[in-house]
Structures are given as structure tokens and as C-alpha cells.
């Protein structure tokens, strides 16, 4: 199974989820606050900041997953997002 690749613009003042939605992508989301983990996406490269407390599960931290709903880009990023 192949992946679809998209390149989108994202401001450091908006979450990755907001940028994906603005670009018309149907990204997975539920709580929009980082707590449920439904949107977790694998970080391939890039730097980021997290709004508020980092609510990722230990497994997400260990295996390099971020929650786009509360993650702000600090550089160009590459992430793998599950289908919604």
C-alpha cells in the first residue's frame, strides 16, 4: 500500500491539524487537545513545540509520535498521518 504525499504551508502560530484542515486534508481528530491520542502521527523529521502540557502516552514518546492537534511547527516537518 502506497502513501499519498502532500506539501502544505503551516505557520508557527497554528497547529499542524489546523494547517492540514485549512489545506483541505481530512486528518483524524477527536479531542483537539492532545489527550485522546486519536490524531497521533509519526514524526519523520523537523522541530516542533507543544501547546500546554505534553499529554502523549509513553509509547508515543518512545516511538516518535506527535499529536498534530496541539503541535506547532518550528521548522519544516515531515510526518506520517493515519487516514481519518
Backbone as XML, in Angstrom:
<?xml version="1.0"?>
<chain id="A" units="angstrom">
  <residue number="1" name="UNK">
    <atom name="N" x="0.847" y="-1.181" z="0.000"/>
    <atom name="CA" x="0.000" y="0.000" z="0.000"/>
    <atom name="C" x="0.888" y="1.239" z="0.000"/>
  </residue>
  <residue number="2" name="UNK">
    <atom name="N" x="0.649" y="2.134" z="-0.940"/>
    <atom name="CA" x="1.443" y="3.346" z="-1.043"/>
    <atom name="C" x="0.886" y="4.468" z="-0.187"/>
  </residue>
  <residue number="3" name="UNK">
    <atom name="N" x="1.684" y="5.468" z="-0.058"/>
    <atom name="CA" x="1.284" y="6.638" z="0.707"/>
    <atom name="C" x="1.000" y="7.776" z="-0.250"/>
  </residue>
  <residue number="4" name="UNK">
    <atom name="N" x="0.099" y="8.646" z="0.145"/>
    <atom name="CA" x="-0.112" y="9.885" z="-0.579"/>
    <atom name="C" x="0.734" y="10.943" z="0.105"/>
  </residue>
  <residue number="5" name="UNK">
    <atom name="N" x="1.434" y="11.740" z="-0.689"/>
    <atom name="CA" x="2.285" y="12.785" z="-0.129"/>
    <atom name="C" x="1.701" y="14.151" z="-0.444"/>
  </residue>
  <residue number="6" name="UNK">
    <atom name="N" x="1.744" y="15.024" z="0.567"/>
    <atom name="CA" x="1.260" y="16.387" z="0.419"/>
    <atom name="C" x="2.300" y="17.324" z="1.005"/>
  </residue>
  <residue number="7" name="UNK">
    <atom name="N" x="2.431" y="18.465" z="0.398"/>
    <atom name="CA" x="3.265" y="19.526" z="0.941"/>
    <atom name="C" x="2.328" y="20.696" z="1.214"/>
  </residue>
  <residue number="8" name="UNK">
    <atom name="N" x="2.254" y="21.107" z="2.483"/>
    <atom name="CA" x="1.348" y="22.201" z="2.843"/>
    <atom name="C" x="2.103" y="23.268" z="3.617"/>
  </residue>
  <residue number="9" name="UNK">
    <atom name="N" x="1.591" y="24.474" z="3.557"/>
    <atom name="CA" x="2.144" y="25.570" z="4.347"/>
    <atom name="C" x="1.528" y="25.534" z="5.732"/>
  </residue>
  <residue number="10" name="UNK">
    <atom name="N" x="2.359" y="25.771" z="6.731"/>
    <atom name="CA" x="1.880" y="25.835" z="8.113"/>
    <atom name="C" x="2.647" y="26.936" z="8.831"/>
  </residue>
  <residue number="11" name="UNK">
    <atom name="N" x="1.920" y="27.760" z="9.527"/>
    <atom name="CA" x="2.510" y="28.846" z="10.300"/>
    <atom name="C" x="2.895" y="28.331" z="11.687"/>
  </residue>
  <residue number="12" name="UNK">
    <atom name="N" x="3.894" y="28.955" z="12.273"/>
    <atom name="CA" x="4.296" y="28.574" z="13.629"/>
    <atom name="C" x="3.248" y="28.985" z="14.662"/>
  </residue>
  <residue number="13" name="UNK">
    <atom name="N" x="2.228" y="29.717" z="14.221"/>
    <atom name="CA" x="1.170" y="30.160" z="15.142"/>
    <atom name="C" x="-0.101" y="29.324" z="15.016"/>
  </residue>
  <residue number="14" name="UNK">
    <atom name="N" x="-0.055" y="28.245" z="14.198"/>
    <atom name="CA" x="-1.210" y="27.357" z="14.068"/>
    <atom name="C" x="-0.757" y="25.918" z="14.261"/>
  </residue>
  <residue number="15" name="UNK">
    <atom name="N" x="-1.664" y="25.092" z="14.753"/>
    <atom name="CA" x="-1.317" y="23.685" z="14.943"/>
    <atom name="C" x="-1.201" y="22.990" z="13.587"/>
  </residue>
  <residue number="16" name="UNK">
    <atom name="N" x="-0.501" y="21.879" z="13.593"/>
    <atom name="CA" x="-0.393" y="21.085" z="12.371"/>
    <atom name="C" x="-1.772" y="20.640" z="11.897"/>
  </residue>
  <residue number="17" name="UNK">
    <atom name="N" x="-2.652" y="20.278" z="12.836"/>
    <atom name="CA" x="-4.002" y="19.855" z="12.472"/>
    <atom name="C" x="-4.751" y="20.979" z="11.769"/>
  </residue>
  <residue number="18" name="UNK">
    <atom name="N" x="-4.663" y="22.176" z="12.291"/>
    <atom name="CA" x="-5.326" y="23.323" z="11.665"/>
    <atom name="C" x="-4.788" y="23.548" z="10.259"/>
  </residue>
  <residue number="19" name="UNK">
    <atom name="N" x="-3.476" y="23.444" z="10.083"/>
    <atom name="CA" x="-2.871" y="23.625" z="8.759"/>
    <atom name="C" x="-3.356" y="22.554" z="7.791"/>
  </residue>
  <residue number="20" name="UNK">
    <atom name="N" x="-3.444" y="21.312" z="8.260"/>
    <atom name="CA" x="-3.920" y="20.227" z="7.394"/>
    <atom name="C" x="-5.376" y="20.454" z="6.996"/>
  </residue>
  <residue number="21" name="UNK">
    <atom name="N" x="-6.197" y="20.861" z="7.939"/>
    <atom name="CA" x="-7.606" y="21.117" z="7.643"/>
    <atom name="C" x="-7.753" y="22.300" z="6.682"/>
  </residue>
  <residue number="22" name="UNK">
    <atom name="N" x="-6.966" y="23.335" z="6.893"/>
    <atom name="CA" x="-7.015" y="24.507" z="6.014"/>
    <atom name="C" x="-6.631" y="24.126" z="4.586"/>
  </residue>
  <residue number="23" name="UNK">
    <atom name="N" x="-5.733" y="23.136" z="4.452"/>
    <atom name="CA" x="-5.297" y="22.668" z="3.136"/>
    <atom name="C" x="-6.292" y="21.686" z="2.514"/>
  </residue>
  <residue number="24" name="UNK">
    <atom name="N" x="-7.383" y="21.389" z="3.227"/>
    <atom name="CA" x="-8.403" y="20.517" z="2.689"/>
    <atom name="C" x="-8.166" y="19.036" z="2.936"/>
  </residue>
  <residue number="25" name="UNK">
    <atom name="N" x="-7.222" y="18.705" z="3.813"/>
    <atom name="CA" x="-6.945" y="17.305" z="4.116"/>
    <atom name="C" x="-7.862" y="16.822" z="5.229"/>
  </residue>
  <residue number="26" name="UNK">
    <atom name="N" x="-8.322" y="15.605" z="5.125"/>
    <atom name="CA" x="-9.204" y="15.013" z="6.123"/>
    <atom name="C" x="-8.336" y="14.278" z="7.149"/>
  </residue>
  <residue number="27" name="UNK">
    <atom name="N" x="-7.760" y="15.020" z="8.077"/>
    <atom name="CA" x="-6.884" y="14.445" z="9.093"/>
    <atom name="C" x="-7.706" y="13.941" z="10.277"/>
  </residue>
  <residue number="28" name="UNK">
    <atom name="N" x="-7.256" y="12.854" z="10.915"/>
    <atom name="CA" x="-8.002" y="12.328" z="12.059"/>
    <atom name="C" x="-7.932" y="13.275" z="13.256"/>
  </residue>
  <residue number="29" name="UNK">
    <atom name="N" x="-9.051" y="13.436" z="13.959"/>
    <atom name="CA" x="-9.055" y="14.247" z="15.179"/>
    <atom name="C" x="-10.294" y="13.919" z="15.996"/>
  </residue>
  <residue number="30" name="UNK">
    <atom name="N" x="-10.185" y="14.094" z="17.289"/>
    <atom name="CA" x="-11.330" y="13.953" z="18.195"/>
    <atom name="C" x="-11.289" y="15.066" z="19.229"/>
  </residue>
  <residue number="31" name="UNK">
    <atom name="N" x="-10.429" y="14.947" z="20.249"/>
    <atom name="CA" x="-10.475" y="15.885" z="21.368"/>
    <atom name="C" x="-9.885" y="17.258" z="21.048"/>
  </residue>
  <residue number="32" name="UNK">
    <atom name="N" x="-8.954" y="17.327" z="20.107"/>
    <atom name="CA" x="-8.286" y="18.560" z="19.695"/>
    <atom name="C" x="-7.469" y="19.202" z="20.813"/>
  </residue>
  <residue number="33" name="UNK">
    <atom name="N" x="-7.118" y="18.415" z="21.845"/>
    <atom name="CA" x="-6.333" y="18.952" z="22.961"/>
    <atom name="C" x="-5.152" y="18.054" z="23.329"/>
  </residue>
  <residue number="34" name="UNK">
    <atom name="N" x="-4.908" y="17.000" z="22.556"/>
    <atom name="CA" x="-3.747" y="16.142" z="22.802"/>
    <atom name="C" x="-3.963" y="14.996" z="23.760"/>
  </residue>
  <residue number="35" name="UNK">
    <atom name="N" x="-5.124" y="14.902" z="24.364"/>
    <atom name="CA" x="-5.340" y="13.891" z="25.392"/>
    <atom name="C" x="-5.749" y="12.519" z="24.895"/>
  </residue>
  <residue number="36" name="UNK">
    <atom name="N" x="-6.502" y="12.458" z="23.808"/>
    <atom name="CA" x="-7.040" y="11.158" z="23.389"/>
    <atom name="C" x="-6.051" y="10.346" z="22.545"/>
  </residue>
  <residue number="37" name="UNK">
    <atom name="N" x="-5.147" y="11.005" z="21.849"/>
    <atom name="CA" x="-4.169" y="10.300" z="21.029"/>
    <atom name="C" x="-4.698" y="9.840" z="19.682"/>
  </residue>
  <residue number="38" name="UNK">
    <atom name="N" x="-5.949" y="10.146" z="19.350"/>
    <atom name="CA" x="-6.551" y="9.682" z="18.103"/>
    <atom name="C" x="-5.795" y="10.206" z="16.879"/>
  </residue>
  <residue number="39" name="UNK">
    <atom name="N" x="-5.253" y="11.402" z="16.956"/>
    <atom name="CA" x="-4.579" y="12.016" z="15.816"/>
    <atom name="C" x="-3.092" y="11.685" z="15.740"/>
  </residue>
  <residue number="40" name="UNK">
    <atom name="N" x="-2.603" y="10.837" z="16.636"/>
    <atom name="CA" x="-1.157" y="10.657" z="16.706"/>
    <atom name="C" x="-0.577" y="10.312" z="15.338"/>
  </residue>
  <residue number="41" name="UNK">
    <atom name="N" x="0.524" y="10.957" z="15.018"/>
    <atom name="CA" x="1.183" y="10.841" z="13.724"/>
    <atom name="C" x="2.679" y="10.688" z="13.973"/>
  </residue>
  <residue number="42" name="UNK">
    <atom name="N" x="3.328" y="9.901" z="13.120"/>
    <atom name="CA" x="4.757" y="9.635" z="13.326"/>
    <atom name="C" x="5.598" y="10.778" z="12.773"/>
  </residue>
  <residue number="43" name="UNK">
    <atom name="N" x="6.469" y="11.297" z="13.617"/>
    <atom name="CA" x="7.391" y="12.349" z="13.214"/>
    <atom name="C" x="8.554" y="11.715" z="12.465"/>
  </residue>
  <residue number="44" name="UNK">
    <atom name="N" x="8.784" y="12.154" z="11.231"/>
    <atom name="CA" x="9.916" y="11.680" z="10.440"/>
    <atom name="C" x="11.082" y="12.642" z="10.603"/>
  </residue>
  <residue number="45" name="UNK">
    <atom name="N" x="10.787" y="13.950" z="10.501"/>
    <atom name="CA" x="11.832" y="14.955" z="10.686"/>
    <atom name="C" x="11.198" y="16.296" z="11.019"/>
  </residue>
  <residue number="46" name="UNK">
    <atom name="N" x="12.005" y="17.154" z="11.624"/>
    <atom name="CA" x="11.567" y="18.505" z="11.927"/>
    <atom name="C" x="11.517" y="18.800" z="13.418"/>
  </residue>
  <residue number="47" name="UNK">
    <atom name="N" x="11.382" y="20.084" z="13.699"/>
    <atom name="CA" x="11.314" y="20.560" z="15.079"/>
    <atom name="C" x="9.917" y="21.125" z="15.323"/>
  </residue>
  <residue number="48" name="UNK">
    <atom name="N" x="9.484" y="21.028" z="16.582"/>
    <atom name="CA" x="8.123" y="21.439" z="16.918"/>
    <atom name="C" x="8.047" y="21.901" z="18.362"/>
  </residue>
  <residue number="49" name="UNK">
    <atom name="N" x="6.941" y="22.576" z="18.674"/>
    <atom name="CA" x="6.590" y="22.960" z="20.040"/>
    <atom name="C" x="5.221" y="22.371" z="20.336"/>
  </residue>
  <residue number="50" name="UNK">
    <atom name="N" x="4.955" y="22.131" z="21.609"/>
    <atom name="CA" x="3.659" y="21.599" z="22.026"/>
    <atom name="C" x="2.971" y="22.637" z="22.901"/>
  </residue>
  <residue number="51" name="UNK">
    <atom name="N" x="1.689" y="22.878" z="22.601"/>
    <atom name="CA" x="0.918" y="23.831" z="23.391"/>
    <atom name="C" x="0.539" y="23.192" z="24.715"/>
  </residue>
  <residue number="52" name="UNK">
    <atom name="N" x="0.806" y="23.877" z="25.807"/>
    <atom name="CA" x="0.418" y="23.361" z="27.124"/>
    <atom name="C" x="1.223" y="22.135" z="27.518"/>
  </residue>
  <residue number="53" name="UNK">
    <atom name="N" x="0.622" y="21.305" z="28.343"/>
    <atom name="CA" x="1.278" y="20.094" z="28.835"/>
    <atom name="C" x="1.357" y="19.047" z="27.726"/>
  </residue>
  <residue number="54" name="UNK">
    <atom name="N" x="2.461" y="18.326" z="27.693"/>
    <atom name="CA" x="2.629" y="17.237" z="26.730"/>
    <atom name="C" x="1.845" y="16.036" z="27.251"/>
  </residue>
  <residue number="55" name="UNK">
    <atom name="N" x="0.742" y="15.701" z="26.594"/>
    <atom name="CA" x="-0.154" y="14.639" z="27.060"/>
    <atom name="C" x="0.051" y="13.319" z="26.317"/>
  </residue>
  <residue number="56" name="UNK">
    <atom name="N" x="1.156" y="13.212" z="25.562"/>
    <atom name="CA" x="1.382" y="11.976" z="24.819"/>
    <atom name="C" x="1.629" y="10.803" z="25.752"/>
  </residue>
  <residue number="57" name="UNK">
    <atom name="N" x="1.174" y="9.636" z="25.344"/>
    <atom name="CA" x="1.424" y="8.412" z="26.096"/>
    <atom name="C" x="2.902" y="8.061" z="25.980"/>
  </residue>
  <residue number="58" name="UNK">
    <atom name="N" x="3.412" y="7.286" z="26.924"/>
    <atom name="CA" x="4.819" y="6.900" z="26.907"/>
    <atom name="C" x="5.188" y="6.194" z="25.604"/>
  </residue>
  <residue number="59" name="UNK">
    <atom name="N" x="4.298" y="5.360" z="25.074"/>
    <atom name="CA" x="4.577" y="4.664" z="23.815"/>
    <atom name="C" x="4.719" y="5.656" z="22.663"/>
  </residue>
  <residue number="60" name="UNK">
    <atom name="N" x="3.889" y="6.705" z="22.644"/>
    <atom name="CA" x="4.005" y="7.719" z="21.598"/>
    <atom name="C" x="5.362" y="8.408" z="21.683"/>
  </residue>
  <residue number="61" name="UNK">
    <atom name="N" x="5.785" y="8.758" z="22.882"/>
    <atom name="CA" x="7.094" y="9.385" z="23.065"/>
    <atom name="C" x="8.205" y="8.448" z="22.621"/>
  </residue>
  <residue number="62" name="UNK">
    <atom name="N" x="8.145" y="7.208" z="23.049"/>
    <atom name="CA" x="9.191" y="6.220" z="22.748"/>
    <atom name="C" x="9.344" y="5.981" z="21.248"/>
  </residue>
  <residue number="63" name="UNK">
    <atom name="N" x="8.221" y="5.925" z="20.532"/>
    <atom name="CA" x="8.273" y="5.579" z="19.117"/>
    <atom name="C" x="8.175" y="6.791" z="18.179"/>
  </residue>
  <residue number="64" name="UNK">
    <atom name="N" x="8.281" y="7.998" z="18.730"/>
    <atom name="CA" x="8.380" y="9.202" z="17.910"/>
    <atom name="C" x="7.081" y="9.702" z="17.317"/>
  </residue>
  <residue number="65" name="UNK">
    <atom name="N" x="5.994" y="9.607" z="18.076"/>
    <atom name="CA" x="4.710" y="10.110" z="17.599"/>
    <atom name="C" x="4.401" y="11.465" z="18.232"/>
  </residue>
  <residue number="66" name="UNK">
    <atom name="N" x="3.745" y="12.312" z="17.457"/>
    <atom name="CA" x="3.278" y="13.614" z="17.935"/>
    <atom name="C" x="1.764" y="13.657" z="17.784"/>
  </residue>
  <residue number="67" name="UNK">
    <atom name="N" x="1.149" y="14.631" z="18.421"/>
    <atom name="CA" x="-0.289" y="14.855" z="18.280"/>
    <atom name="C" x="-0.472" y="16.170" z="17.529"/>
  </residue>
  <residue number="68" name="UNK">
    <atom name="N" x="-0.794" y="16.117" z="16.230"/>
    <atom name="CA" x="-0.920" y="17.339" z="15.432"/>
    <atom name="C" x="-1.906" y="18.361" z="15.976"/>
  </residue>
  <residue number="69" name="UNK">
    <atom name="N" x="-2.880" y="17.927" z="16.770"/>
    <atom name="CA" x="-3.886" y="18.862" z="17.289"/>
    <atom name="C" x="-3.295" y="19.883" z="18.258"/>
  </residue>
  <residue number="70" name="UNK">
    <atom name="N" x="-2.148" y="19.588" z="18.840"/>
    <atom name="CA" x="-1.546" y="20.534" z="19.789"/>
    <atom name="C" x="-0.064" y="20.762" z="19.507"/>
  </residue>
  <residue number="71" name="UNK">
    <atom name="N" x="0.359" y="20.461" z="18.284"/>
    <atom name="CA" x="1.759" y="20.607" z="17.895"/>
    <atom name="C" x="1.903" y="21.747" z="16.897"/>
  </residue>
  <residue number="72" name="UNK">
    <atom name="N" x="2.869" y="22.625" z="17.159"/>
    <atom name="CA" x="3.145" y="23.775" z="16.307"/>
    <atom name="C" x="4.498" y="23.574" z="15.631"/>
  </residue>
  <residue number="73" name="UNK">
    <atom name="N" x="4.608" y="23.833" z="14.321"/>
    <atom name="CA" x="5.877" y="23.636" z="13.630"/>
    <atom name="C" x="6.883" y="24.734" z="13.962"/>
  </residue>
  <residue number="74" name="UNK">
    <atom name="N" x="8.117" y="24.329" z="14.257"/>
    <atom name="CA" x="9.214" y="25.275" z="14.457"/>
    <atom name="C" x="10.198" y="25.222" z="13.296"/>
  </residue>
  <residue number="75" name="UNK">
    <atom name="N" x="9.954" y="24.302" z="12.355"/>
    <atom name="CA" x="10.783" y="24.153" z="11.160"/>
    <atom name="C" x="9.946" y="23.409" z="10.129"/>
  </residue>
  <residue number="76" name="UNK">
    <atom name="N" x="10.529" y="23.172" z="8.964"/>
    <atom name="CA" x="9.870" y="22.271" z="8.022"/>
    <atom name="C" x="9.772" y="20.918" z="8.703"/>
  </residue>
  <residue number="77" name="UNK">
    <atom name="N" x="8.664" y="20.222" z="8.479"/>
    <atom name="CA" x="8.449" y="18.931" z="9.128"/>
    <atom name="C" x="7.973" y="17.914" z="8.109"/>
  </residue>
  <residue number="78" name="UNK">
    <atom name="N" x="8.265" y="16.654" z="8.406"/>
    <atom name="CA" x="7.702" y="15.550" z="7.655"/>
    <atom name="C" x="7.074" y="14.615" z="8.681"/>
  </residue>
  <residue number="79" name="UNK">
    <atom name="N" x="5.788" y="14.327" z="8.477"/>
    <atom name="CA" x="5.069" y="13.433" z="9.382"/>
    <atom name="C" x="4.270" y="12.422" z="8.565"/>
  </residue>
  <residue number="80" name="UNK">
    <atom name="N" x="4.003" y="11.284" z="9.178"/>
    <atom name="CA" x="3.139" y="10.265" z="8.587"/>
    <atom name="C" x="1.838" y="10.290" z="9.374"/>
  </residue>
  <residue number="81" name="UNK">
    <atom name="N" x="0.755" y="10.633" z="8.687"/>
    <atom name="CA" x="-0.548" y="10.808" z="9.311"/>
    <atom name="C" x="-1.442" y="9.626" z="8.934"/>
  </residue>
  <residue number="82" name="UNK">
    <atom name="N" x="-2.072" y="8.982" z="9.916"/>
    <atom name="CA" x="-3.002" y="7.894" z="9.564"/>
    <atom name="C" x="-4.229" y="8.463" z="8.851"/>
  </residue>
  <residue number="83" name="UNK">
    <atom name="N" x="-4.871" y="7.634" z="8.058"/>
    <atom name="CA" x="-6.088" y="8.081" z="7.372"/>
    <atom name="C" x="-7.213" y="8.269" z="8.379"/>
  </residue>
  <residue number="84" name="UNK">
    <atom name="N" x="-8.017" y="9.287" z="8.146"/>
    <atom name="CA" x="-9.137" y="9.576" z="9.046"/>
    <atom name="C" x="-10.244" y="8.564" z="8.858"/>
  </residue>
</chain>
